[in-house]
Amino acid sequence: MGKKGTPHRKWPKEQKLEIIRKHLDEHIAVRQLAEQYNVGSSQKKRFPVRFL
């Protein structure tokens, strides 16, 4: 089988907080932040929920 998607990436806690704060404080859409920070499609749905 071939390689799927991108390699697993660990997100530093500080960077997660920065992304979540931008979403909550500046009301930037999760989709826009995911594109800006290159967050995978499956991860962008769970990112805010897992960290809050």
C-alpha positions, -999 to +999 in steps of 0.1 A: +000+000+000+011+035-007+016+063+017-016+082+026-018+119+035+008+138+053+030+125+082+017+128+117+026+162+132+028+172+168+014+206+176+031+225+204+006+235+231+014+272+226+006+270+189-027+252+196-036+280+221-028+307+195-050+291+169-079+286+194-076+322+207-077+335+172-109+316+166-126+327+198-113+362+202-110+374+166-139+353+153-118+338+125-135+308+109-120+273+117-117+266+080-097+298+074-074+291+103-069+255+091-058+267+058-035+294+073-018+269+096-020+239+072-042+218+095-055+186+079-092+183+071-099+156+097-080+174+124-096+208+119-129+195+130-115+181+162-089+207+170-110+233+188-132+206+205-102+186+219-084+216+232-113+235+249 
